[in-house]
Amino acid sequence: MSYLIDTNVVLEFILDRDRQREAEEVIRLAADRRIDAVMTDFHMDAALIVAQRFLDWGRLIKLLFLMAKVFRMYYVSLRDRLDAIRVGGSMGLDYDDAVLYICAKRLGAHIVSYDRDLDKTGIRVEPGTLLGRSP
């Protein structure tokens, strides 16, 4: 089983938010190759855009290389983007979540995210659930 990692999991970890330890454990599973963790280039960029507000350029480069090393990369295609636009409205997802959903479907993956809007997809897994904890 593959797990598509949402931006918010990475941001919880690097920005030392409330669920930082839990997010770190998910990232550690990926780094140790105990799970097949994938991140889209689109969501990697989103993490970098948000992180830039809080990190200096040196730490931003380290974050980029960390994500590239830990996660298998999925490059979002034009077709993925078009399909996300097509399904986003009908499923009540914003564009970001619709891209995540379409990419997960292509990969046959679950989405690991704190975003409850993704419950509409039927394939979201809370990071705590992935770790064997109740959400």
MARGU-375857 format. One record per residue (C-alpha): residue number from 0; x, y, z. Coordinates in nm, 4 decimals, padded with zeros to 6 digits, always signed. Example, Ala and Ser with C-alpha at 12.3 -4.5 7.8 and 13.67 -1.06 7.14 Angstrom:
# residues 2
<site><resi>0</resi><px>+01.2300</px><py>-00.4500</py><pz>+00.7800</pz></site>
<site><resi>1</resi><px>+01.3670</px><py>-00.1060</py><pz>+00.7140</pz></site>
//
This chain:
# residues 135
<site><resi>0</resi><px>+00.0000</px><py>+00.0000</py><pz>+00.0000</pz></site>
<site><resi>1</resi><px>+00.1200</px><py>+00.3475</py><pz>-00.0882</pz></site>
<site><resi>2</resi><px>+00.0503</px><py>+00.6568</py><pz>+00.1170</pz></site>
<site><resi>3</resi><px>+00.0289</px><py>+01.0002</py><pz>-00.0421</pz></site>
<site><resi>4</resi><px>+00.1465</px><py>+01.2522</py><pz>+00.2144</pz></site>
<site><resi>5</resi><px>-00.0366</px><py>+01.5846</py><pz>+00.2371</pz></site>
<site><resi>6</resi><px>+00.1433</px><py>+01.9146</py><pz>+00.2880</pz></site>
<site><resi>7</resi><px>-00.0013</px><py>+01.9577</py><pz>+00.6370</pz></site>
<site><resi>8</resi><px>+00.1852</px><py>+01.6534</py><pz>+00.7701</pz></site>
<site><resi>9</resi><px>+00.5200</px><py>+01.8027</py><pz>+00.6672</pz></site>
<site><resi>10</resi><px>+00.4235</px><py>+02.1452</py><pz>+00.8017</pz></site>
<site><resi>11</resi><px>+00.3196</px><py>+02.0011</py><pz>+01.1396</pz></site>
<site><resi>12</resi><px>+00.6664</px><py>+01.8514</py><pz>+01.1660</pz></site>
<site><resi>13</resi><px>+00.8849</px><py>+02.1401</py><pz>+01.0504</pz></site>
<site><resi>14</resi><px>+00.6874</px><py>+02.4207</py><pz>+01.2128</pz></site>
<site><resi>15</resi><px>+00.6709</px><py>+02.2466</py><pz>+01.5499</pz></site>
<site><resi>16</resi><px>+00.2931</px><py>+02.2550</py><pz>+01.5679</pz></site>
<site><resi>17</resi><px>+00.0634</px><py>+02.0636</py><pz>+01.8048</pz></site>
<site><resi>18</resi><px>+00.0987</px><py>+01.7289</py><pz>+01.6273</pz></site>
<site><resi>19</resi><px>+00.4697</px><py>+01.7638</py><pz>+01.5543</pz></site>
<site><resi>20</resi><px>+00.5738</px><py>+01.4353</py><pz>+01.7158</pz></site>
<site><resi>21</resi><px>+00.3055</px><py>+01.2369</py><pz>+01.5386</pz></site>
<site><resi>22</resi><px>+00.3992</px><py>+01.3889</py><pz>+01.2030</pz></site>
<site><resi>23</resi><px>+00.7644</px><py>+01.3156</py><pz>+01.2750</pz></site>
<site><resi>24</resi><px>+00.6801</px><py>+00.9495</py><pz>+01.3353</pz></site>
<site><resi>25</resi><px>+00.5051</px><py>+00.9282</py><pz>+00.9986</pz></site>
<site><resi>26</resi><px>+00.8041</px><py>+01.0899</py><pz>+00.8285</pz></site>
<site><resi>27</resi><px>+01.0367</px><py>+00.8498</py><pz>+01.0120</pz></site>
<site><resi>28</resi><px>+00.8341</px><py>+00.5523</py><pz>+00.8819</pz></site>
<site><resi>29</resi><px>+00.8837</px><py>+00.6908</py><pz>+00.5330</pz></site>
<site><resi>30</resi><px>+01.2540</px><py>+00.7610</py><pz>+00.5843</pz></site>
<site><resi>31</resi><px>+01.3090</px><py>+00.4082</py><pz>+00.7156</pz></site>
<site><resi>32</resi><px>+01.1148</px><py>+00.2724</py><pz>+00.4151</pz></site>
<site><resi>33</resi><px>+00.8641</px><py>+00.0986</py><pz>+00.6406</pz></site>
<site><resi>34</resi><px>+00.5881</px><py>+00.2569</py><pz>+00.4330</pz></site>
<site><resi>35</resi><px>+00.5801</px><py>+00.3562</py><pz>+00.0671</pz></site>
<site><resi>36</resi><px>+00.5356</px><py>+00.7305</py><pz>+00.1131</pz></site>
<site><resi>37</resi><px>+00.4765</px><py>+00.9510</py><pz>-00.1872</pz></site>
<site><resi>38</resi><px>+00.4495</px><py>+01.3273</py><pz>-00.2185</pz></site>
<site><resi>39</resi><px>+00.3479</px><py>+01.5218</py><pz>-00.5256</pz></site>
<site><resi>40</resi><px>+00.5727</px><py>+01.7934</py><pz>-00.6601</pz></site>
<site><resi>41</resi><px>+00.2724</px><py>+02.0250</py><pz>-00.6276</pz></site>
<site><resi>42</resi><px>+00.2356</px><py>+01.9555</py><pz>-00.2533</pz></site>
<site><resi>43</resi><px>+00.6106</px><py>+01.9701</py><pz>-00.1977</pz></site>
<site><resi>44</resi><px>+00.6083</px><py>+02.3203</py><pz>-00.3464</pz></site>
<site><resi>45</resi><px>+00.3128</px><py>+02.4126</py><pz>-00.1258</pz></site>
<site><resi>46</resi><px>+00.5095</px><py>+02.3051</py><pz>+00.1828</pz></site>
<site><resi>47</resi><px>+00.8083</px><py>+02.5132</py><pz>+00.0707</pz></site>
<site><resi>48</resi><px>+00.5902</px><py>+02.8180</py><pz>+00.0032</pz></site>
<site><resi>49</resi><px>+00.4447</px><py>+02.8092</py><pz>+00.3544</pz></site>
<site><resi>50</resi><px>+00.7763</px><py>+02.7165</py><pz>+00.5182</pz></site>
<site><resi>51</resi><px>+00.9505</px><py>+03.0118</py><pz>+00.3513</pz></site>
<site><resi>52</resi><px>+00.7605</px><py>+03.2421</py><pz>+00.5868</pz></site>
<site><resi>53</resi><px>+00.9238</px><py>+03.0754</py><pz>+00.8872</pz></site>
<site><resi>54</resi><px>+01.2596</px><py>+02.9376</py><pz>+00.7745</pz></site>
<site><resi>55</resi><px>+01.5749</px><py>+03.0983</py><pz>+00.6437</pz></site>
<site><resi>56</resi><px>+01.6996</px><py>+02.9994</py><pz>+00.2984</pz></site>
<site><resi>57</resi><px>+01.9501</px><py>+02.7471</py><pz>+00.4341</pz></site>
<site><resi>58</resi><px>+01.6836</px><py>+02.5597</py><pz>+00.6281</pz></site>
<site><resi>59</resi><px>+01.4508</px><py>+02.5784</py><pz>+00.3287</pz></site>
<site><resi>60</resi><px>+01.7128</px><py>+02.4007</py><pz>+00.1166</pz></site>
<site><resi>61</resi><px>+01.7499</px><py>+02.1351</py><pz>+00.3869</pz></site>
<site><resi>62</resi><px>+01.3727</px><py>+02.0873</py><pz>+00.3882</pz></site>
<site><resi>63</resi><px>+01.3691</px><py>+02.0451</py><pz>+00.0103</pz></site>
<site><resi>64</resi><px>+01.6380</px><py>+01.7776</py><pz>+00.0241</pz></site>
<site><resi>65</resi><px>+01.4714</px><py>+01.6056</py><pz>+00.3194</pz></site>
<site><resi>66</resi><px>+01.1439</px><py>+01.5741</py><pz>+00.1297</pz></site>
<site><resi>67</resi><px>+01.3229</px><py>+01.4585</py><pz>-00.1864</pz></site>
<site><resi>68</resi><px>+01.5084</px><py>+01.1915</py><pz>+00.0094</pz></site>
<site><resi>69</resi><px>+01.2213</px><py>+01.0685</py><pz>+00.2259</pz></site>
<site><resi>70</resi><px>+00.9315</px><py>+01.0644</py><pz>-00.0195</pz></site>
<site><resi>71</resi><px>+00.8940</px><py>+00.9033</py><pz>-00.3571</pz></site>
<site><resi>72</resi><px>+00.7996</px><py>+01.1843</py><pz>-00.5949</pz></site>
<site><resi>73</resi><px>+00.4845</px><py>+01.1935</py><pz>-00.8066</pz></site>
<site><resi>74</resi><px>+00.4888</px><py>+01.4614</py><pz>-01.0758</pz></site>
<site><resi>75</resi><px>+00.1431</px><py>+01.6097</py><pz>-01.1288</pz></site>
<site><resi>76</resi><px>+00.0560</px><py>+01.6050</py><pz>-01.4989</pz></site>
<site><resi>77</resi><px>-00.1701</px><py>+01.8330</py><pz>-01.6989</pz></site>
<site><resi>78</resi><px>-00.4196</px><py>+01.5463</py><pz>-01.7134</pz></site>
<site><resi>79</resi><px>-00.4110</px><py>+01.5170</py><pz>-01.3323</pz></site>
<site><resi>80</resi><px>-00.4789</px><py>+01.8889</py><pz>-01.3035</pz></site>
<site><resi>81</resi><px>-00.7686</px><py>+01.8779</py><pz>-01.5496</pz></site>
<site><resi>82</resi><px>-00.9197</px><py>+01.5771</py><pz>-01.3761</pz></site>
<site><resi>83</resi><px>-00.8849</px><py>+01.7564</py><pz>-01.0414</pz></site>
<site><resi>84</resi><px>-01.0796</px><py>+02.0521</py><pz>-01.1793</pz></site>
<site><resi>85</resi><px>-01.3465</px><py>+01.8171</py><pz>-01.3131</pz></site>
<site><resi>86</resi><px>-01.3981</px><py>+01.6245</py><pz>-00.9886</pz></site>
<site><resi>87</resi><px>-01.3244</px><py>+01.8983</py><pz>-00.7370</pz></site>
<site><resi>88</resi><px>-01.6553</px><py>+02.0777</py><pz>-00.7724</pz></site>
<site><resi>89</resi><px>-01.8672</px><py>+01.7652</py><pz>-00.7822</pz></site>
<site><resi>90</resi><px>-01.6977</px><py>+01.6269</py><pz>-00.4695</pz></site>
<site><resi>91</resi><px>-01.6910</px><py>+01.9571</py><pz>-00.2829</pz></site>
<site><resi>92</resi><px>-01.3102</px><py>+01.9685</py><pz>-00.2730</pz></site>
<site><resi>93</resi><px>-01.0886</px><py>+02.2691</py><pz>-00.3257</pz></site>
<site><resi>94</resi><px>-00.8303</px><py>+02.2463</py><pz>-00.6031</pz></site>
<site><resi>95</resi><px>-00.5443</px><py>+02.1475</py><pz>-00.3720</pz></site>
<site><resi>96</resi><px>-00.7434</px><py>+01.8590</py><pz>-00.2230</pz></site>
<site><resi>97</resi><px>-00.8765</px><py>+01.7546</py><pz>-00.5632</pz></site>
<site><resi>98</resi><px>-00.5212</px><py>+01.7286</py><pz>-00.6995</pz></site>
<site><resi>99</resi><px>-00.4276</px><py>+01.5150</py><pz>-00.3997</pz></site>
<site><resi>100</resi><px>-00.7317</px><py>+01.2928</py><pz>-00.4558</pz></site>
<site><resi>101</resi><px>-00.6680</px><py>+01.2421</py><pz>-00.8280</pz></site>
<site><resi>102</resi><px>-00.3010</px><py>+01.1603</py><pz>-00.7698</pz></site>
<site><resi>103</resi><px>-00.3890</px><py>+00.9159</py><pz>-00.4926</pz></site>
<site><resi>104</resi><px>-00.6380</px><py>+00.7421</py><pz>-00.7215</pz></site>
<site><resi>105</resi><px>-00.3726</px><py>+00.7141</py><pz>-00.9942</pz></site>
<site><resi>106</resi><px>-00.1299</px><py>+00.5624</py><pz>-00.7433</pz></site>
<site><resi>107</resi><px>-00.3856</px><py>+00.3394</py><pz>-00.5715</pz></site>
<site><resi>108</resi><px>-00.2814</px><py>+00.5127</py><pz>-00.2497</pz></site>
<site><resi>109</resi><px>-00.4394</px><py>+00.6344</py><pz>+00.0703</pz></site>
<site><resi>110</resi><px>-00.4038</px><py>+01.0033</py><pz>+00.1568</pz></site>
<site><resi>111</resi><px>-00.2296</px><py>+01.0767</py><pz>+00.4868</pz></site>
<site><resi>112</resi><px>-00.3630</px><py>+01.4103</py><pz>+00.6042</pz></site>
<site><resi>113</resi><px>-00.5015</px><py>+01.6087</py><pz>+00.8935</pz></site>
<site><resi>114</resi><px>-00.7523</px><py>+01.7735</py><pz>+00.6560</pz></site>
<site><resi>115</resi><px>-01.1008</px><py>+01.6427</py><pz>+00.7333</pz></site>
<site><resi>116</resi><px>-01.2317</px><py>+01.7823</py><pz>+00.4039</pz></site>
<site><resi>117</resi><px>-01.0563</px><py>+01.4840</py><pz>+00.2468</pz></site>
<site><resi>118</resi><px>-01.2938</px><py>+01.2475</py><pz>+00.4288</pz></site>
<site><resi>119</resi><px>-01.5200</px><py>+01.3062</py><pz>+00.1279</pz></site>
<site><resi>120</resi><px>-01.2754</px><py>+01.0999</py><pz>-00.0781</pz></site>
<site><resi>121</resi><px>-01.3094</px><py>+00.7858</py><pz>+00.1308</pz></site>
<site><resi>122</resi><px>-00.9324</px><py>+00.7300</py><pz>+00.1163</pz></site>
<site><resi>123</resi><px>-00.7995</px><py>+00.9651</py><pz>+00.3850</pz></site>
<site><resi>124</resi><px>-00.6060</px><py>+00.8219</py><pz>+00.6765</pz></site>
<site><resi>125</resi><px>-00.5223</px><py>+01.0247</py><pz>+00.9867</pz></site>
<site><resi>126</resi><px>-00.1515</px><py>+01.0116</py><pz>+01.0677</pz></site>
<site><resi>127</resi><px>-00.2392</px><py>+00.8723</py><pz>+01.4123</pz></site>
<site><resi>128</resi><px>-00.4417</px><py>+00.5941</py><pz>+01.2530</pz></site>
<site><resi>129</resi><px>-00.1494</px><py>+00.5081</py><pz>+01.0270</pz></site>
<site><resi>130</resi><px>+00.0627</px><py>+00.4823</py><pz>+01.3403</pz></site>
<site><resi>131</resi><px>-00.1929</px><py>+00.2507</py><pz>+01.5013</pz></site>
<site><resi>132</resi><px>-00.3532</px><py>+00.5126</py><pz>+01.7238</pz></site>
<site><resi>133</resi><px>-00.7088</px><py>+00.6371</py><pz>+01.7380</pz></site>
<site><resi>134</resi><px>-00.7597</px><py>+00.9734</py><pz>+01.5644</pz></site>
//
